[in-house]
Amino acid sequence: MTRVLIAGGGPVGLTLACELARHGVECRLVDSKAERDPWSKAAAILPRTQELLADMGLIDRFLERGNQVTAANLMKGSERLAHLEMEFPD
């Protein structure tokens, strides 16, 4: 039997653990932090993760509840270095 150790309980590690479990692969997920962060580390869902969520039948739930990013600021302390407007194809 294949057993997998996943280092990191962020969005990618959790998605990987779900995908492995869905395919019957036993895994253990470890993270360096003893407690959960009070804020989300999932500021964005990368395309490959979106593909996996679609395969799991979950992507619509995420897209319905998420916010589509249309702009971002690059900051250094309180100084704004750049403002980026984003457009995405349908």
PyMOL Python script that loads the backbone (N, CA, C, O; Angstrom):
from pymol import cmd

cmd.read_pdbstr("""\
ATOM      1  N   MET A   1       0.842  -1.179   0.000  1.00  0.00           N
ATOM      2  CA  MET A   1       0.000   0.000   0.000  1.00  0.00           C
ATOM      3  C   MET A   1       0.891   1.248   0.000  1.00  0.00           C
ATOM      4  O   MET A   1       1.863   1.327   0.752  1.00  0.00           O
ATOM      5  N   THR A   2       0.552   2.209  -0.842  1.00  0.00           N
ATOM      6  CA  THR A   2       1.270   3.478  -0.905  1.00  0.00           C
ATOM      7  C   THR A   2       0.728   4.406   0.158  1.00  0.00           C
ATOM      8  O   THR A   2      -0.484   4.582   0.276  1.00  0.00           O
ATOM      9  N   ARG A   3       1.624   5.003   0.938  1.00  0.00           N
ATOM     10  CA  ARG A   3       1.251   5.999   1.937  1.00  0.00           C
ATOM     11  C   ARG A   3       2.061   7.258   1.654  1.00  0.00           C
ATOM     12  O   ARG A   3       3.250   7.179   1.344  1.00  0.00           O
ATOM     13  N   VAL A   4       1.423   8.409   1.759  1.00  0.00           N
ATOM     14  CA  VAL A   4       2.044   9.679   1.379  1.00  0.00           C
ATOM     15  C   VAL A   4       2.062  10.621   2.576  1.00  0.00           C
ATOM     16  O   VAL A   4       1.082  10.731   3.314  1.00  0.00           O
ATOM     17  N   LEU A   5       3.188  11.296   2.755  1.00  0.00           N
ATOM     18  CA  LEU A   5       3.314  12.344   3.767  1.00  0.00           C
ATOM     19  C   LEU A   5       3.251  13.687   3.051  1.00  0.00           C
ATOM     20  O   LEU A   5       4.038  13.943   2.140  1.00  0.00           O
ATOM     21  N   ILE A   6       2.324  14.541   3.458  1.00  0.00           N
ATOM     22  CA  ILE A   6       2.170  15.867   2.867  1.00  0.00           C
ATOM     23  C   ILE A   6       2.652  16.887   3.880  1.00  0.00           C
ATOM     24  O   ILE A   6       2.149  16.943   5.002  1.00  0.00           O
ATOM     25  N   ALA A   7       3.632  17.695   3.485  1.00  0.00           N
ATOM     26  CA  ALA A   7       4.166  18.743   4.355  1.00  0.00           C
ATOM     27  C   ALA A   7       3.497  20.066   4.010  1.00  0.00           C
ATOM     28  O   ALA A   7       3.735  20.632   2.943  1.00  0.00           O
ATOM     29  N   GLY A   8       2.666  20.549   4.912  1.00  0.00           N
ATOM     30  CA  GLY A   8       2.010  21.842   4.725  1.00  0.00           C
ATOM     31  C   GLY A   8       0.512  21.713   4.627  1.00  0.00           C
ATOM     32  O   GLY A   8      -0.007  21.018   3.753  1.00  0.00           O
ATOM     33  N   GLY A   9      -0.189  22.389   5.530  1.00  0.00           N
ATOM     34  CA  GLY A   9      -1.644  22.329   5.570  1.00  0.00           C
ATOM     35  C   GLY A   9      -2.309  23.557   4.984  1.00  0.00           C
ATOM     36  O   GLY A   9      -3.397  23.943   5.412  1.00  0.00           O
ATOM     37  N   GLY A  10      -1.662  24.173   4.005  1.00  0.00           N
ATOM     38  CA  GLY A  10      -2.270  25.305   3.316  1.00  0.00           C
ATOM     39  C   GLY A  10      -3.224  24.818   2.235  1.00  0.00           C
ATOM     40  O   GLY A  10      -3.547  23.632   2.179  1.00  0.00           O
ATOM     41  N   PRO A  11      -3.673  25.721   1.382  1.00  0.00           N
ATOM     42  CA  PRO A  11      -4.637  25.339   0.348  1.00  0.00           C
ATOM     43  C   PRO A  11      -4.154  24.216  -0.570  1.00  0.00           C
ATOM     44  O   PRO A  11      -4.932  23.333  -0.931  1.00  0.00           O
ATOM     45  N   VAL A  12      -2.886  24.245  -0.945  1.00  0.00           N
ATOM     46  CA  VAL A  12      -2.377  23.203  -1.851  1.00  0.00           C
ATOM     47  C   VAL A  12      -2.285  21.860  -1.135  1.00  0.00           C
ATOM     48  O   VAL A  12      -2.697  20.838  -1.684  1.00  0.00           O
ATOM     49  N   GLY A  13      -1.749  21.852   0.084  1.00  0.00           N
ATOM     50  CA  GLY A  13      -1.638  20.610   0.834  1.00  0.00           C
ATOM     51  C   GLY A  13      -2.984  19.984   1.137  1.00  0.00           C
ATOM     52  O   GLY A  13      -3.147  18.767   1.036  1.00  0.00           O
ATOM     53  N   LEU A  14      -3.951  20.812   1.508  1.00  0.00           N
ATOM     54  CA  LEU A  14      -5.288  20.289   1.798  1.00  0.00           C
ATOM     55  C   LEU A  14      -5.964  19.744   0.546  1.00  0.00           C
ATOM     56  O   LEU A  14      -6.631  18.711   0.596  1.00  0.00           O
ATOM     57  N   THR A  15      -5.793  20.437  -0.573  1.00  0.00           N
ATOM     58  CA  THR A  15      -6.369  19.943  -1.829  1.00  0.00           C
ATOM     59  C   THR A  15      -5.727  18.624  -2.221  1.00  0.00           C
ATOM     60  O   THR A  15      -6.416  17.699  -2.652  1.00  0.00           O
ATOM     61  N   LEU A  16      -4.410  18.532  -2.074  1.00  0.00           N
ATOM     62  CA  LEU A  16      -3.720  17.285  -2.389  1.00  0.00           C
ATOM     63  C   LEU A  16      -4.218  16.151  -1.504  1.00  0.00           C
ATOM     64  O   LEU A  16      -4.457  15.048  -1.994  1.00  0.00           O
ATOM     65  N   ALA A  17      -4.377  16.404  -0.219  1.00  0.00           N
ATOM     66  CA  ALA A  17      -4.869  15.373   0.698  1.00  0.00           C
ATOM     67  C   ALA A  17      -6.261  14.902   0.288  1.00  0.00           C
ATOM     68  O   ALA A  17      -6.542  13.703   0.314  1.00  0.00           O
ATOM     69  N   CYS A  18      -7.129  15.829  -0.089  1.00  0.00           N
ATOM     70  CA  CYS A  18      -8.481  15.455  -0.536  1.00  0.00           C
ATOM     71  C   CYS A  18      -8.432  14.611  -1.802  1.00  0.00           C
ATOM     72  O   CYS A  18      -9.142  13.613  -1.921  1.00  0.00           O
ATOM     73  N   GLU A  19      -7.598  15.014  -2.734  1.00  0.00           N
ATOM     74  CA  GLU A  19      -7.506  14.295  -4.007  1.00  0.00           C
ATOM     75  C   GLU A  19      -6.936  12.888  -3.796  1.00  0.00           C
ATOM     76  O   GLU A  19      -7.429  11.927  -4.387  1.00  0.00           O
ATOM     77  N   LEU A  20      -5.909  12.764  -2.965  1.00  0.00           N
ATOM     78  CA  LEU A  20      -5.350  11.437  -2.687  1.00  0.00           C
ATOM     79  C   LEU A  20      -6.380  10.551  -1.998  1.00  0.00           C
ATOM     80  O   LEU A  20      -6.533   9.382  -2.355  1.00  0.00           O
ATOM     81  N   ALA A  21      -7.085  11.099  -1.014  1.00  0.00           N
ATOM     82  CA  ALA A  21      -8.099  10.317  -0.303  1.00  0.00           C
ATOM     83  C   ALA A  21      -9.212   9.885  -1.254  1.00  0.00           C
ATOM     84  O   ALA A  21      -9.737   8.777  -1.146  1.00  0.00           O
ATOM     85  N   ARG A  22      -9.563  10.761  -2.175  1.00  0.00           N
ATOM     86  CA  ARG A  22     -10.615  10.438  -3.149  1.00  0.00           C
ATOM     87  C   ARG A  22     -10.228   9.241  -4.010  1.00  0.00           C
ATOM     88  O   ARG A  22     -11.091   8.499  -4.480  1.00  0.00           O
ATOM     89  N   HIS A  23      -8.924   9.057  -4.212  1.00  0.00           N
ATOM     90  CA  HIS A  23      -8.427   7.942  -5.031  1.00  0.00           C
ATOM     91  C   HIS A  23      -7.914   6.780  -4.180  1.00  0.00           C
ATOM     92  O   HIS A  23      -7.230   5.888  -4.683  1.00  0.00           O
ATOM     93  N   GLY A  24      -8.247   6.797  -2.896  1.00  0.00           N
ATOM     94  CA  GLY A  24      -7.926   5.673  -2.026  1.00  0.00           C
ATOM     95  C   GLY A  24      -6.492   5.608  -1.544  1.00  0.00           C
ATOM     96  O   GLY A  24      -6.049   4.556  -1.083  1.00  0.00           O
ATOM     97  N   VAL A  25      -5.754   6.705  -1.636  1.00  0.00           N
ATOM     98  CA  VAL A  25      -4.363   6.723  -1.174  1.00  0.00           C
ATOM     99  C   VAL A  25      -4.335   7.259   0.256  1.00  0.00           C
ATOM    100  O   VAL A  25      -4.839   8.346   0.539  1.00  0.00           O
ATOM    101  N   GLU A  26      -3.742   6.480   1.139  1.00  0.00           N
ATOM    102  CA  GLU A  26      -3.624   6.895   2.534  1.00  0.00           C
ATOM    103  C   GLU A  26      -2.574   7.992   2.647  1.00  0.00           C
ATOM    104  O   GLU A  26      -1.484   7.878   2.086  1.00  0.00           O
ATOM    105  N   CYS A  27      -2.905   9.046   3.367  1.00  0.00           N
ATOM    106  CA  CYS A  27      -1.934  10.133   3.522  1.00  0.00           C
ATOM    107  C   CYS A  27      -1.997  10.712   4.927  1.00  0.00           C
ATOM    108  O   CYS A  27      -2.992  10.583   5.641  1.00  0.00           O
ATOM    109  N   ARG A  28      -0.915  11.341   5.287  1.00  0.00           N
ATOM    110  CA  ARG A  28      -0.836  12.076   6.555  1.00  0.00           C
ATOM    111  C   ARG A  28      -0.368  13.472   6.211  1.00  0.00           C
ATOM    112  O   ARG A  28       0.587  13.651   5.456  1.00  0.00           O
ATOM    113  N   LEU A  29      -1.044  14.454   6.765  1.00  0.00           N
ATOM    114  CA  LEU A  29      -0.723  15.854   6.505  1.00  0.00           C
ATOM    115  C   LEU A  29      -0.130  16.443   7.779  1.00  0.00           C
ATOM    116  O   LEU A  29      -0.729  16.346   8.850  1.00  0.00           O
ATOM    117  N   VAL A  30       1.048  17.055   7.664  1.00  0.00           N
ATOM    118  CA  VAL A  30       1.683  17.698   8.813  1.00  0.00           C
ATOM    119  C   VAL A  30       1.951  19.162   8.478  1.00  0.00           C
ATOM    120  O   VAL A  30       2.176  19.516   7.320  1.00  0.00           O
ATOM    121  N   ASP A  31       1.924  19.993   9.493  1.00  0.00           N
ATOM    122  CA  ASP A  31       2.182  21.414   9.317  1.00  0.00           C
ATOM    123  C   ASP A  31       3.060  21.873  10.475  1.00  0.00           C
ATOM    124  O   ASP A  31       2.987  21.324  11.574  1.00  0.00           O
ATOM    125  N   SER A  32       3.886  22.877  10.222  1.00  0.00           N
ATOM    126  CA  SER A  32       4.809  23.348  11.257  1.00  0.00           C
ATOM    127  C   SER A  32       4.108  24.106  12.379  1.00  0.00           C
ATOM    128  O   SER A  32       4.665  24.262  13.465  1.00  0.00           O
ATOM    129  N   LYS A  33       2.904  24.572  12.125  1.00  0.00           N
ATOM    130  CA  LYS A  33       2.172  25.330  13.137  1.00  0.00           C
ATOM    131  C   LYS A  33       1.266  24.403  13.939  1.00  0.00           C
ATOM    132  O   LYS A  33       0.616  23.514  13.390  1.00  0.00           O
ATOM    133  N   ALA A  34       1.238  24.631  15.248  1.00  0.00           N
ATOM    134  CA  ALA A  34       0.401  23.816  16.121  1.00  0.00           C
ATOM    135  C   ALA A  34      -1.061  24.237  16.066  1.00  0.00           C
ATOM    136  O   ALA A  34      -1.948  23.434  16.359  1.00  0.00           O
ATOM    137  N   GLU A  35      -1.324  25.492  15.691  1.00  0.00           N
ATOM    138  CA  GLU A  35      -2.685  26.004  15.654  1.00  0.00           C
ATOM    139  C   GLU A  35      -2.979  26.614  14.286  1.00  0.00           C
ATOM    140  O   GLU A  35      -2.071  26.995  13.548  1.00  0.00           O
ATOM    141  N   ARG A  36      -4.246  26.695  13.975  1.00  0.00           N
ATOM    142  CA  ARG A  36      -4.705  27.284  12.723  1.00  0.00           C
ATOM    143  C   ARG A  36      -4.487  28.794  12.742  1.00  0.00           C
ATOM    144  O   ARG A  36      -4.681  29.438  13.773  1.00  0.00           O
ATOM    145  N   ASP A  37      -4.079  29.365  11.593  1.00  0.00           N
ATOM    146  CA  ASP A  37      -3.973  30.813  11.471  1.00  0.00           C
ATOM    147  C   ASP A  37      -5.361  31.439  11.562  1.00  0.00           C
ATOM    148  O   ASP A  37      -6.341  30.832  11.131  1.00  0.00           O
ATOM    149  N   PRO A  38      -5.453  32.642  12.118  1.00  0.00           N
ATOM    150  CA  PRO A  38      -6.764  33.292  12.206  1.00  0.00           C
ATOM    151  C   PRO A  38      -7.228  33.897  10.883  1.00  0.00           C
ATOM    152  O   PRO A  38      -8.365  34.358  10.787  1.00  0.00           O
ATOM    153  N   TRP A  39      -6.371  33.906   9.864  1.00  0.00           N
ATOM    154  CA  TRP A  39      -6.733  34.468   8.564  1.00  0.00           C
ATOM    155  C   TRP A  39      -6.521  33.414   7.481  1.00  0.00           C
ATOM    156  O   TRP A  39      -5.768  32.456   7.659  1.00  0.00           O
ATOM    157  N   SER A  40      -7.189  33.609   6.381  1.00  0.00           N
ATOM    158  CA  SER A  40      -7.097  32.674   5.270  1.00  0.00           C
ATOM    159  C   SER A  40      -5.777  32.853   4.534  1.00  0.00           C
ATOM    160  O   SER A  40      -5.326  33.978   4.316  1.00  0.00           O
ATOM    161  N   LYS A  41      -5.160  31.736   4.152  1.00  0.00           N
ATOM    162  CA  LYS A  41      -3.966  31.774   3.312  1.00  0.00           C
ATOM    163  C   LYS A  41      -4.353  31.603   1.845  1.00  0.00           C
ATOM    164  O   LYS A  41      -3.497  31.651   0.962  1.00  0.00           O
ATOM    165  N   ALA A  42      -5.624  31.406   1.595  1.00  0.00           N
ATOM    166  CA  ALA A  42      -6.090  31.148   0.237  1.00  0.00           C
ATOM    167  C   ALA A  42      -6.594  32.434  -0.407  1.00  0.00           C
ATOM    168  O   ALA A  42      -7.794  32.605  -0.621  1.00  0.00           O
ATOM    169  N   ALA A  43      -5.679  33.321  -0.709  1.00  0.00           N
ATOM    170  CA  ALA A  43      -6.062  34.578  -1.357  1.00  0.00           C
ATOM    171  C   ALA A  43      -6.494  34.333  -2.788  1.00  0.00           C
ATOM    172  O   ALA A  43      -7.240  35.128  -3.360  1.00  0.00           O
ATOM    173  N   ALA A  44      -6.038  33.254  -3.362  1.00  0.00           N
ATOM    174  CA  ALA A  44      -6.394  32.904  -4.737  1.00  0.00           C
ATOM    175  C   ALA A  44      -6.346  31.392  -4.884  1.00  0.00           C
ATOM    176  O   ALA A  44      -5.609  30.709  -4.173  1.00  0.00           O
ATOM    177  N   ILE A  45      -7.128  30.886  -5.801  1.00  0.00           N
ATOM    178  CA  ILE A  45      -7.084  29.461  -6.118  1.00  0.00           C
ATOM    179  C   ILE A  45      -6.439  29.338  -7.486  1.00  0.00           C
ATOM    180  O   ILE A  45      -6.988  29.794  -8.489  1.00  0.00           O
ATOM    181  N   LEU A  46      -5.276  28.720  -7.515  1.00  0.00           N
ATOM    182  CA  LEU A  46      -4.514  28.600  -8.748  1.00  0.00           C
ATOM    183  C   LEU A  46      -5.224  27.680  -9.750  1.00  0.00           C
ATOM    184  O   LEU A  46      -6.024  26.830  -9.359  1.00  0.00           O
ATOM    185  N   PRO A  47      -4.927  27.857 -11.041  1.00  0.00           N
ATOM    186  CA  PRO A  47      -5.641  27.097 -12.078  1.00  0.00           C
ATOM    187  C   PRO A  47      -5.627  25.581 -11.887  1.00  0.00           C
ATOM    188  O   PRO A  47      -6.658  24.933 -12.067  1.00  0.00           O
ATOM    189  N   ARG A  48      -4.493  25.011 -11.531  1.00  0.00           N
ATOM    190  CA  ARG A  48      -4.448  23.545 -11.377  1.00  0.00           C
ATOM    191  C   ARG A  48      -5.338  23.100 -10.223  1.00  0.00           C
ATOM    192  O   ARG A  48      -6.008  22.072 -10.317  1.00  0.00           O
ATOM    193  N   THR A  49      -5.350  23.870  -9.133  1.00  0.00           N
ATOM    194  CA  THR A  49      -6.229  23.547  -8.011  1.00  0.00           C
ATOM    195  C   THR A  49      -7.684  23.673  -8.439  1.00  0.00           C
ATOM    196  O   THR A  49      -8.520  22.872  -8.021  1.00  0.00           O
ATOM    197  N   GLN A  50      -8.000  24.670  -9.271  1.00  0.00           N
ATOM    198  CA  GLN A  50      -9.359  24.799  -9.790  1.00  0.00           C
ATOM    199  C   GLN A  50      -9.745  23.569 -10.613  1.00  0.00           C
ATOM    200  O   GLN A  50     -10.882  23.105 -10.539  1.00  0.00           O
ATOM    201  N   GLU A  51      -8.805  23.043 -11.394  1.00  0.00           N
ATOM    202  CA  GLU A  51      -9.077  21.836 -12.177  1.00  0.00           C
ATOM    203  C   GLU A  51      -9.390  20.660 -11.260  1.00  0.00           C
ATOM    204  O   GLU A  51     -10.321  19.897 -11.518  1.00  0.00           O
ATOM    205  N   LEU A  52      -8.611  20.513 -10.191  1.00  0.00           N
ATOM    206  CA  LEU A  52      -8.859  19.418  -9.250  1.00  0.00           C
ATOM    207  C   LEU A  52     -10.202  19.592  -8.552  1.00  0.00           C
ATOM    208  O   LEU A  52     -10.941  18.624  -8.377  1.00  0.00           O
ATOM    209  N   LEU A  53     -10.520  20.819  -8.153  1.00  0.00           N
ATOM    210  CA  LEU A  53     -11.814  21.066  -7.518  1.00  0.00           C
ATOM    211  C   LEU A  53     -12.960  20.768  -8.485  1.00  0.00           C
ATOM    212  O   LEU A  53     -14.008  20.271  -8.072  1.00  0.00           O
ATOM    213  N   ALA A  54     -12.764  21.067  -9.757  1.00  0.00           N
ATOM    214  CA  ALA A  54     -13.781  20.737 -10.765  1.00  0.00           C
ATOM    215  C   ALA A  54     -13.943  19.227 -10.878  1.00  0.00           C
ATOM    216  O   ALA A  54     -15.066  18.727 -10.949  1.00  0.00           O
ATOM    217  N   ASP A  55     -12.826  18.495 -10.895  1.00  0.00           N
ATOM    218  CA  ASP A  55     -12.889  17.030 -10.957  1.00  0.00           C
ATOM    219  C   ASP A  55     -13.618  16.453  -9.747  1.00  0.00           C
ATOM    220  O   ASP A  55     -14.285  15.425  -9.855  1.00  0.00           O
ATOM    221  N   MET A  56     -13.492  17.115  -8.590  1.00  0.00           N
ATOM    222  CA  MET A  56     -14.151  16.663  -7.363  1.00  0.00           C
ATOM    223  C   MET A  56     -15.608  17.116  -7.299  1.00  0.00           C
ATOM    224  O   MET A  56     -16.341  16.741  -6.384  1.00  0.00           O
ATOM    225  N   GLY A  57     -16.023  17.925  -8.275  1.00  0.00           N
ATOM    226  CA  GLY A  57     -17.386  18.429  -8.270  1.00  0.00           C
ATOM    227  C   GLY A  57     -17.609  19.574  -7.298  1.00  0.00           C
ATOM    228  O   GLY A  57     -18.742  19.822  -6.885  1.00  0.00           O
ATOM    229  N   LEU A  58     -16.537  20.280  -6.923  1.00  0.00           N
ATOM    230  CA  LEU A  58     -16.626  21.325  -5.898  1.00  0.00           C
ATOM    231  C   LEU A  58     -16.400  22.742  -6.408  1.00  0.00           C
ATOM    232  O   LEU A  58     -16.658  23.697  -5.675  1.00  0.00           O
ATOM    233  N   ILE A  59     -15.930  22.910  -7.631  1.00  0.00           N
ATOM    234  CA  ILE A  59     -15.502  24.234  -8.081  1.00  0.00           C
ATOM    235  C   ILE A  59     -16.635  25.261  -8.042  1.00  0.00           C
ATOM    236  O   ILE A  59     -16.400  26.420  -7.702  1.00  0.00           O
ATOM    237  N   ASP A  60     -17.857  24.853  -8.382  1.00  0.00           N
ATOM    238  CA  ASP A  60     -18.968  25.808  -8.390  1.00  0.00           C
ATOM    239  C   ASP A  60     -19.207  26.404  -7.010  1.00  0.00           C
ATOM    240  O   ASP A  60     -19.514  27.590  -6.889  1.00  0.00           O
ATOM    241  N   ARG A  61     -19.070  25.592  -5.975  1.00  0.00           N
ATOM    242  CA  ARG A  61     -19.236  26.103  -4.598  1.00  0.00           C
ATOM    243  C   ARG A  61     -18.210  27.184  -4.286  1.00  0.00           C
ATOM    244  O   ARG A  61     -18.537  28.200  -3.673  1.00  0.00           O
ATOM    245  N   PHE A  62     -16.983  26.964  -4.706  1.00  0.00           N
ATOM    246  CA  PHE A  62     -15.932  27.947  -4.451  1.00  0.00           C
ATOM    247  C   PHE A  62     -16.177  29.229  -5.238  1.00  0.00           C
ATOM    248  O   PHE A  62     -16.050  30.328  -4.698  1.00  0.00           O
ATOM    249  N   LEU A  63     -16.527  29.088  -6.510  1.00  0.00           N
ATOM    250  CA  LEU A  63     -16.733  30.268  -7.347  1.00  0.00           C
ATOM    251  C   LEU A  63     -17.940  31.084  -6.894  1.00  0.00           C
ATOM    252  O   LEU A  63     -17.921  32.312  -6.982  1.00  0.00           O
ATOM    253  N   GLU A  64     -18.992  30.418  -6.409  1.00  0.00           N
ATOM    254  CA  GLU A  64     -20.176  31.125  -5.920  1.00  0.00           C
ATOM    255  C   GLU A  64     -19.877  31.940  -4.674  1.00  0.00           C
ATOM    256  O   GLU A  64     -20.431  33.025  -4.496  1.00  0.00           O
ATOM    257  N   ARG A  65     -19.015  31.435  -3.818  1.00  0.00           N
ATOM    258  CA  ARG A  65     -18.752  32.081  -2.533  1.00  0.00           C
ATOM    259  C   ARG A  65     -17.533  33.008  -2.552  1.00  0.00           C
ATOM    260  O   ARG A  65     -17.348  33.812  -1.639  1.00  0.00           O
ATOM    261  N   GLY A  66     -16.715  32.894  -3.579  1.00  0.00           N
ATOM    262  CA  GLY A  66     -15.473  33.667  -3.629  1.00  0.00           C
ATOM    263  C   GLY A  66     -15.661  35.044  -4.237  1.00  0.00           C
ATOM    264  O   GLY A  66     -16.718  35.372  -4.776  1.00  0.00           O
ATOM    265  N   ASN A  67     -14.637  35.818  -4.139  1.00  0.00           N
ATOM    266  CA  ASN A  67     -14.602  37.138  -4.754  1.00  0.00           C
ATOM    267  C   ASN A  67     -13.632  37.098  -5.927  1.00  0.00           C
ATOM    268  O   ASN A  67     -12.490  36.660  -5.780  1.00  0.00           O
ATOM    269  N   GLN A  68     -14.082  37.549  -7.082  1.00  0.00           N
ATOM    270  CA  GLN A  68     -13.188  37.607  -8.226  1.00  0.00           C
ATOM    271  C   GLN A  68     -12.305  38.844  -8.085  1.00  0.00           C
ATOM    272  O   GLN A  68     -12.797  39.960  -7.917  1.00  0.00           O
ATOM    273  N   VAL A  69     -11.021  38.630  -8.154  1.00  0.00           N
ATOM    274  CA  VAL A  69     -10.066  39.724  -8.030  1.00  0.00           C
ATOM    275  C   VAL A  69     -10.020  40.492  -9.340  1.00  0.00           C
ATOM    276  O   VAL A  69      -9.834  39.910 -10.408  1.00  0.00           O
ATOM    277  N   THR A  70     -10.192  41.802  -9.248  1.00  0.00           N
ATOM    278  CA  THR A  70     -10.140  42.643 -10.443  1.00  0.00           C
ATOM    279  C   THR A  70      -8.987  43.633 -10.390  1.00  0.00           C
ATOM    280  O   THR A  70      -8.654  44.268 -11.391  1.00  0.00           O
ATOM    281  N   ALA A  71      -8.372  43.762  -9.201  1.00  0.00           N
ATOM    282  CA  ALA A  71      -7.245  44.676  -9.047  1.00  0.00           C
ATOM    283  C   ALA A  71      -6.437  44.256  -7.823  1.00  0.00           C
ATOM    284  O   ALA A  71      -6.944  43.581  -6.927  1.00  0.00           O
ATOM    285  N   ALA A  72      -5.180  44.664  -7.804  1.00  0.00           N
ATOM    286  CA  ALA A  72      -4.312  44.374  -6.668  1.00  0.00           C
ATOM    287  C   ALA A  72      -3.333  45.519  -6.483  1.00  0.00           C
ATOM    288  O   ALA A  72      -2.946  46.191  -7.439  1.00  0.00           O
ATOM    289  N   ASN A  73      -2.947  45.723  -5.250  1.00  0.00           N
ATOM    290  CA  ASN A  73      -1.935  46.721  -4.925  1.00  0.00           C
ATOM    291  C   ASN A  73      -0.684  46.021  -4.421  1.00  0.00           C
ATOM    292  O   ASN A  73      -0.771  45.088  -3.624  1.00  0.00           O
ATOM    293  N   LEU A  74       0.468  46.461  -4.878  1.00  0.00           N
ATOM    294  CA  LEU A  74       1.751  45.979  -4.384  1.00  0.00           C
ATOM    295  C   LEU A  74       2.217  46.995  -3.359  1.00  0.00           C
ATOM    296  O   LEU A  74       2.453  48.158  -3.689  1.00  0.00           O
ATOM    297  N   MET A  75       2.351  46.550  -2.104  1.00  0.00           N
ATOM    298  CA  MET A  75       2.642  47.464  -1.003  1.00  0.00           C
ATOM    299  C   MET A  75       4.005  47.185  -0.381  1.00  0.00           C
ATOM    300  O   MET A  75       4.479  46.049  -0.366  1.00  0.00           O
ATOM    301  N   LYS A  76       4.617  48.233   0.126  1.00  0.00           N
ATOM    302  CA  LYS A  76       5.818  48.141   0.962  1.00  0.00           C
ATOM    303  C   LYS A  76       5.501  48.960   2.200  1.00  0.00           C
ATOM    304  O   LYS A  76       5.577  50.189   2.190  1.00  0.00           O
ATOM    305  N   GLY A  77       5.142  48.249   3.275  1.00  0.00           N
ATOM    306  CA  GLY A  77       4.643  48.944   4.455  1.00  0.00           C
ATOM    307  C   GLY A  77       3.337  49.624   4.104  1.00  0.00           C
ATOM    308  O   GLY A  77       2.414  48.977   3.610  1.00  0.00           O
ATOM    309  N   SER A  78       3.248  50.924   4.355  1.00  0.00           N
ATOM    310  CA  SER A  78       2.030  51.663   4.009  1.00  0.00           C
ATOM    311  C   SER A  78       2.130  52.365   2.658  1.00  0.00           C
ATOM    312  O   SER A  78       1.204  53.066   2.249  1.00  0.00           O
ATOM    313  N   GLU A  79       3.252  52.177   1.969  1.00  0.00           N
ATOM    314  CA  GLU A  79       3.458  52.824   0.669  1.00  0.00           C
ATOM    315  C   GLU A  79       2.999  51.914  -0.468  1.00  0.00           C
ATOM    316  O   GLU A  79       3.410  50.756  -0.544  1.00  0.00           O
ATOM    317  N   ARG A  80       2.151  52.433  -1.344  1.00  0.00           N
ATOM    318  CA  ARG A  80       1.711  51.659  -2.505  1.00  0.00           C
ATOM    319  C   ARG A  80       2.727  51.834  -3.616  1.00  0.00           C
ATOM    320  O   ARG A  80       2.955  52.946  -4.094  1.00  0.00           O
ATOM    321  N   LEU A  81       3.341  50.721  -4.027  1.00  0.00           N
ATOM    322  CA  LEU A  81       4.351  50.741  -5.088  1.00  0.00           C
ATOM    323  C   LEU A  81       3.722  50.615  -6.469  1.00  0.00           C
ATOM    324  O   LEU A  81       4.224  51.181  -7.440  1.00  0.00           O
ATOM    325  N   ALA A  82       2.623  49.873  -6.552  1.00  0.00           N
ATOM    326  CA  ALA A  82       1.990  49.665  -7.861  1.00  0.00           C
ATOM    327  C   ALA A  82       0.533  49.268  -7.662  1.00  0.00           C
ATOM    328  O   ALA A  82       0.153  48.694  -6.642  1.00  0.00           O
ATOM    329  N   HIS A  83      -0.263  49.592  -8.665  1.00  0.00           N
ATOM    330  CA  HIS A  83      -1.672  49.179  -8.700  1.00  0.00           C
ATOM    331  C   HIS A  83      -1.877  48.424 -10.018  1.00  0.00           C
ATOM    332  O   HIS A  83      -1.565  48.943 -11.091  1.00  0.00           O
ATOM    333  N   LEU A  84      -2.395  47.215  -9.932  1.00  0.00           N
ATOM    334  CA  LEU A  84      -2.575  46.372 -11.115  1.00  0.00           C
ATOM    335  C   LEU A  84      -4.059  46.125 -11.353  1.00  0.00           C
ATOM    336  O   LEU A  84      -4.758  45.639 -10.464  1.00  0.00           O
ATOM    337  N   GLU A  85      -4.539  46.453 -12.535  1.00  0.00           N
ATOM    338  CA  GLU A  85      -5.891  46.119 -12.951  1.00  0.00           C
ATOM    339  C   GLU A  85      -5.833  44.791 -13.699  1.00  0.00           C
ATOM    340  O   GLU A  85      -4.930  44.572 -14.505  1.00  0.00           O
ATOM    341  N   MET A  86      -6.789  43.909 -13.437  1.00  0.00           N
ATOM    342  CA  MET A  86      -6.770  42.589 -14.049  1.00  0.00           C
ATOM    343  C   MET A  86      -8.048  42.332 -14.842  1.00  0.00           C
ATOM    344  O   MET A  86      -9.144  42.681 -14.404  1.00  0.00           O
ATOM    345  N   GLU A  87      -7.897  41.731 -15.985  1.00  0.00           N
ATOM    346  CA  GLU A  87      -9.010  41.289 -16.799  1.00  0.00           C
ATOM    347  C   GLU A  87      -8.791  39.827 -17.137  1.00  0.00           C
ATOM    348  O   GLU A  87      -7.674  39.408 -17.440  1.00  0.00           O
ATOM    349  N   PHE A  88      -9.862  39.057 -17.083  1.00  0.00           N
ATOM    350  CA  PHE A  88      -9.764  37.635 -17.345  1.00  0.00           C
ATOM    351  C   PHE A  88     -10.730  37.240 -18.452  1.00  0.00           C
ATOM    352  O   PHE A  88     -11.827  37.790 -18.543  1.00  0.00           O
ATOM    353  N   PRO A  89     -10.337  36.301 -19.283  1.00  0.00           N
ATOM    354  CA  PRO A  89     -11.262  35.810 -20.317  1.00  0.00           C
ATOM    355  C   PRO A  89     -12.390  35.027 -19.660  1.00  0.00           C
ATOM    356  O   PRO A  89     -12.230  34.519 -18.551  1.00  0.00           O
ATOM    357  N   ASP A  90     -13.516  34.929 -20.330  1.00  0.00           N
ATOM    358  CA  ASP A  90     -14.643  34.147 -19.809  1.00  0.00           C
ATOM    359  C   ASP A  90     -14.273  32.693 -19.715  1.00  0.00           C
ATOM    360  O   ASP A  90     -15.092  31.873 -19.298  1.00  0.00           O
TER     361      ASP A  90
END
""", "prot")
cmd.dss("prot")
cmd.show_as("cartoon", "prot")
cmd.util.cbc("prot")
cmd.orient("prot")
